[in-house]
């Protein structure tokens, strides 16, 4: 079987996908109103998880919809997980956490599963897998161009049996949640080493002296429940046993973490685009303008058709990439991951934008989820590497490729 021949899903994978669809339809989407009511009444500065999500988590566990992102836990391939992750993308605030597949925890769980010590697994990975705590990933910095990870300026200095950390991070997703128990922090341990051996990842409990969560950053004015925080690390001291992997291995660890994380973001974005298209079609059928339904207007029909074409193309790329990860590994799939990371967020944002246009005023307000969906998927073109970085990597790979001509 070639990389382009996608294997059929197993019976168990098909069953889980059907269970997820039912869970989304009967439990998650109906819970959105209660989630939004709680968040609206609590206000943007409150980051407590609305109780309805804990109820959904219990329901998901009883349905076997739990930790499906991690092959070692679920037994699913990335390709088999993709349709389930897509469904979770229909309700980004509720569904991923309900099934314990939310970022940044899923990426941190992958990292700890790959590189964590027995103690780190016991103290941090197992509670994350159980959905008892949350975590943050502290990599991006405000003072440097973090699209180039070698620019990271946070210093991690060895002092006897400890590491001492000094630096400022931002866009540390998950940090505002009261359940956030620890951060994985990336910084420089040896600025004189080879470029890709200067960085190290260290596990830092949130309550460590010197850790200050400064503020939350909104995404296009929308404050997520878990938050995207600025975090200051001032003389933060942790034992050297808190290193993730090995000293100097931070860059490689970041690549190992971000590969699956990027494709999982893409899987969920396909779901968001599918929901936006469904909303676009429903609105076009239900609204009349200038004497006929919007669905009779040629310009609207064109937008619907182009959205479906673009969505199917993006889904195929996402599934192909997932399959290559399954059969050949993250490193072999890195160029495809870069392509998906460029194509899928652009496609999702474009389709959501069309749905906003057809919804008029409702599309740019909180009367529909479209405005928040657009903000997140536009931001997705920046986080986990901006488009320009991925395009440069794709071009370099193509220039190195031998001609396919005989």
C-alpha positions in Angstrom: 0.0 0.0 0.0 1.4 3.4 -1.0 1.2 6.6 1.1 -1.7 7.7 -1.1 -3.8 4.6 -0.4 -5.6 5.3 2.8 -6.5 2.2 4.7 -10.1 1.8 5.9 -10.8 2.5 9.6 -11.2 -0.4 12.0 -14.6 -1.4 13.3 -13.7 0.1 16.6 -12.6 3.4 15.0 -15.9 3.6 13.1 -17.8 2.9 16.3 -16.0 5.6 18.2 -16.6 8.0 15.4 -20.4 7.3 15.6 -20.3 7.6 19.4 -18.6 11.0 19.0 -21.1 12.2 16.5 -23.9 11.2 18.8 -22.2 12.8 21.8 -21.7 16.0 19.9 -25.2 16.1 18.6 -27.1 15.1 21.8 -24.8 16.4 24.6 -22.2 18.9 23.5 -24.0 21.3 21.1 -27.0 21.5 23.4 -24.7 22.4 26.3 -23.2 25.4 24.5 -25.9 27.8 25.7 -25.3 26.9 29.3 -21.5 27.2 28.8 -21.9 30.7 27.3 -24.4 31.8 30.0 -21.9 30.8 32.7 -19.0 32.6 31.0 -21.0 35.7 30.3 -22.2 36.0 33.9 -18.7 35.3 35.3 -17.1 37.8 33.0 -13.9 37.6 31.0 -11.6 37.8 34.0 -13.0 34.6 35.4 -11.3 31.4 34.2 -13.1 28.8 36.2 -14.3 25.9 34.1 -18.1 26.0 33.6 -19.6 23.0 35.5 -21.4 21.8 32.4 -18.0 20.8 31.0 -17.3 18.5 33.9 -20.6 16.8 33.3 -19.6 16.3 29.7 -16.3 14.8 30.7 -18.1 12.2 32.9 -20.4 11.4 30.0 -17.5 11.1 27.5 -15.5 8.8 29.8 -18.6 6.5 30.2 -18.8 6.4 26.4 -15.1 5.5 26.0 -14.4 8.8 24.4 -11.3 9.7 26.3 -7.6 10.3 25.5 -8.2 9.3 21.9 -5.5 11.5 20.6 -2.7 9.3 22.1 -2.2 6.1 20.2 -0.6 4.4 23.2 -3.8 5.1 25.2 -6.5 4.7 22.6 -5.1 2.2 20.1 -6.2 4.4 17.3 -3.9 5.5 14.4 -3.7 9.3 13.7 -5.8 8.6 10.6 -8.5 6.9 12.6 -8.4 9.7 15.2 -8.8 12.4 12.5 -12.6 12.2 12.0 -13.2 12.2 15.8 -11.0 15.2 16.3 -12.8 16.9 13.4 -16.1 16.4 15.2 -14.6 18.0 18.3 -13.7 21.0 16.3 -17.4 21.8 15.8 -17.4 23.0 19.5 -13.9 24.1 20.3 -14.6 25.5 23.7 -16.4 22.3 25.0 -15.7 19.2 22.9 -11.9 18.8 23.0 -11.8 19.1 26.8 -14.8 16.9 27.2 -12.9 14.1 25.6 -9.5 15.1 27.2 -8.0 15.9 23.9 -7.5 19.7 24.4 -4.5 21.8 23.6 -2.0 22.4 25.2 -2.5 19.5 27.5 -2.6 16.9 24.6 0.8 18.1 23.4 2.2 18.1 26.9 0.9 14.6 27.4 2.5 13.4 24.2 5.8 15.0 25.3 5.7 13.4 28.8 4.7 10.0 27.2 7.7 10.2 24.9 10.3 11.6 27.2 9.0 11.7 30.8 10.8 10.0 33.7 8.9 7.6 35.9 8.5 10.3 38.5 7.2 12.8 35.9 4.8 10.2 34.6 3.5 9.5 38.1 3.2 13.1 39.3 2.1 14.9 36.1 1.2 12.7 33.2 -1.2 10.4 35.0 -3.3 13.3 36.5 -3.4 14.9 33.0 -4.5 11.6 31.4 -7.2 11.4 34.1 -8.4 15.0 33.4 -7.7 16.0 37.0 -5.3 18.9 36.2 -4.4 21.1 33.3 -1.0 22.4 32.2 0.7 25.2 30.2 3.4 25.2 27.5 5.7 28.3 27.8 7.7 28.8 24.7 6.7 32.0 22.9 8.3 35.3 24.1 7.4 38.9 23.5 10.9 40.3 23.0 12.0 38.0 20.2 10.7 36.6 17.0 9.6 33.2 18.4 8.8 31.9 15.0 12.5 31.1 15.1 12.8 28.9 18.2 16.5 29.4 18.3 15.8 33.1 19.3 14.4 32.2 22.6 16.0 34.3 25.3 14.8 32.8 28.6 17.8 31.5 30.5 17.9 28.2 32.3 21.1 28.1 34.4 22.4 25.2 36.3 23.2 25.9 40.0 24.3 22.8 41.8 21.4 20.3 41.7 18.9 22.9 40.5 18.0 24.9 37.4 17.4 28.6 37.8 15.0 30.1 35.2 14.7 33.8 34.2 12.6 35.0 31.4 9.2 36.3 30.2 6.8 34.2 28.1 3.4 35.0 26.6 0.6 33.2 24.8 1.0 30.4 27.4 -2.3 28.7 26.8 -3.9 27.1 29.8 -2.1 29.3 32.3 -5.2 31.2 33.5 -7.1 28.1 34.4 -7.1 27.5 38.2 -6.5 23.8 37.5 -3.2 24.5 35.7 -0.7 22.7 37.8 2.6 23.0 35.9 4.3 24.6 32.9 6.7 23.0 30.4 9.2 25.9 29.9 11.7 26.1 27.0 14.8 28.2 27.5 18.5 28.3 26.8 20.9 26.3 29.0 24.0 26.9 26.8 24.1 29.8 24.4 27.6 28.7 23.2 26.5 25.3 22.0 25.5 24.4 18.5 22.4 26.3 17.4 20.0 23.5 17.9 21.5 22.2 21.1 21.2 25.4 23.2 17.6 24.9 24.3 16.2 22.7 27.1 12.7 22.0 28.3 12.0 22.0 32.0 8.9 21.1 34.0 8.0 23.9 36.4 5.2 23.5 39.0 2.9 26.5 38.8 3.2 27.2 42.6 7.0 27.5 42.4 8.3 30.8 43.9 9.2 33.3 41.3 6.4 32.2 38.8 4.0 35.1 38.2 1.1 34.8 35.9 0.8 38.5 34.7 -2.3 38.8 32.6 -4.5 37.1 30.0 -4.4 38.0 26.3 -7.6 37.9 24.3 -7.8 36.6 20.7 -9.5 39.3 18.7 -11.2 40.5 21.8 -12.3 37.0 22.9 -11.0 35.7 26.3 -10.9 31.9 26.3 -11.8 30.1 29.5 -8.3 28.5 29.9 -6.6 31.8 28.9 -3.5 32.7 26.9 -1.2 34.3 29.5 1.9 36.3 30.0 4.1 34.6 32.6 7.2 36.0 34.3 9.8 33.6 35.6 12.1 35.3 38.1 14.9 33.2 39.7 12.6 30.2 39.5 14.4 27.2 41.0 13.5 23.6 40.2 15.6 20.4 40.6 17.6 19.2 37.5 15.4 16.1 37.6 12.6 18.3 36.1 14.4 18.3 32.7 12.2 16.9 29.9 14.4 14.5 28.0 17.9 15.8 28.2 19.7 19.1 28.6 20.2 20.6 25.1 17.4 18.5 23.7 14.7 21.1 23.9 14.6 21.9 20.1 14.2 18.3 19.2 11.6 17.8 21.9 9.7 20.8 20.6 9.6 19.3 17.1 8.4 16.0 18.5 5.7 17.8 20.4 4.6 20.2 17.7 4.3 17.7 14.8 1.3 15.8 16.2 0.0 19.0 17.8 -0.1 20.8 14.5 -2.0 18.1 12.7 -4.4 17.8 15.6 -5.2 21.5 15.3 -5.8 21.0 11.6 -8.2 18.1 12.3 -10.2 20.3 14.6 -10.1 23.2 12.1 -11.7 20.9 9.5 -14.6 20.4 11.9 -15.0 24.2 12.5 -15.0 24.7 8.7 -17.7 22.0 8.3 -19.9 23.7 10.9 -19.4 27.1 9.3 -20.4 25.7 5.9 -23.5 24.0 7.5 -24.4 27.4 9.0 -23.9 29.2 5.7 -26.2 26.8 3.9 -28.9 27.0 6.6 -28.8 30.7 6.6 -28.9 30.9 2.8 -32.0 28.7 2.8 -33.8 30.6 5.5 -33.2 34.2 4.6 -35.0 36.2 1.8 -33.5 39.3 0.2 -34.8 41.2 -2.8 -37.7 38.8 -3.4 -36.0 35.4 -3.2 -34.0 33.2 -0.8 -30.3 33.9 -0.5 -29.7 30.4 -1.8 -31.1 31.5 -5.2 -28.4 34.1 -5.6 -25.6 33.1 -7.8 -22.9 34.7 -5.7 -24.1 32.8 -2.6 -24.2 29.5 -4.5 -20.7 30.1 -5.7 -19.5 30.6 -2.2 -21.2 27.4 -1.1 -19.7 25.4 -3.9 -16.2 26.8 -3.5 -16.4 26.2 0.3 -17.2 22.5 -0.3 -14.4 22.1 -2.8 -11.8 23.7 -0.6 -13.0 21.8 2.5 -12.7 18.4 0.8 -9.2 19.3 -0.5 -8.1 20.4 3.0 -9.6 17.2 4.6 -7.8 15.0 2.1 -4.4 16.7 2.8 -5.0 16.3 6.5 -5.9 12.6 6.2 -3.0 11.9 3.9 -0.6 13.6 6.4 -2.0 11.6 9.3 -1.5 8.4 7.4 2.1 9.2 6.6 2.7 10.0 10.3 1.2 6.5 11.0 3.3 4.5 8.6 6.6 6.5 8.4 6.7 8.7 11.5 6.7 12.4 12.3 10.0 13.2 10.7 9.0 11.7 7.3 5.7 13.7 7.4 7.2 17.1 8.4 6.7 18.7 5.0 3.1 17.4 4.7 2.5 18.7 8.2 3.8 22.1 7.1 1.5 22.0 4.0 -1.5 21.1 6.2 -0.7 23.8 8.7 -0.7 26.4 5.8 -3.8 25.1 3.9 -6.2 24.1 6.6 -6.3 27.3 8.7 -6.6 29.4 5.6 -9.5 27.2 4.3 -11.3 27.3 7.7 -10.9 31.1 8.0 -12.1 31.6 4.5 -15.2 29.5 4.9 -16.0 31.0 8.3 -15.6 34.5 6.7 -18.1 33.6 4.0 -20.6 32.3 6.6 -20.1 35.6 8.5 -20.9 37.6 5.4 -24.1 35.7 4.7 -25.2 36.0 8.4 -24.7 39.8 8.3 -24.8 41.5 11.7 -25.4 38.1 13.5 -22.1 36.9 12.1 -19.9 39.5 13.7 -21.7 39.4 17.1 -22.0 36.8 19.8 -25.4 35.8 18.5 -23.6 33.1 16.6 -20.2 31.3 17.3 -18.8 32.5 14.0 -16.9 35.6 15.2 -15.1 33.6 17.9 -14.5 30.8 15.4 -13.0 33.2 12.9 -10.7 34.8 15.5 -9.3 31.5 16.6 -8.7 30.1 13.1 -7.2 33.4 11.9 -4.8 33.2 14.9 -4.0 29.6 13.9 -2.1 31.0 11.0 0.4 32.3 13.6 0.6 29.8 16.4 2.6 26.6 16.0 4.6 28.5 13.4 3.3 31.3 11.1 2.5 30.6 7.5 5.6 32.2 6.2 7.9 29.8 8.2 6.1 26.7 6.9 6.1 28.0 3.3 9.9 28.6 3.5 10.3 25.0 4.8 8.1 23.6 2.0 10.0 25.6 -0.7 13.4 24.3 0.6 12.2 20.7 0.6 10.8 21.2 -3.0 14.1 22.6 -4.2 16.0 19.6 -2.8 13.6 17.2 -4.3 14.7 15.2 -7.4 12.7 15.6 -10.6 9.9 13.0 -10.8 10.4 12.8 -14.5 11.8 9.4 -15.8 
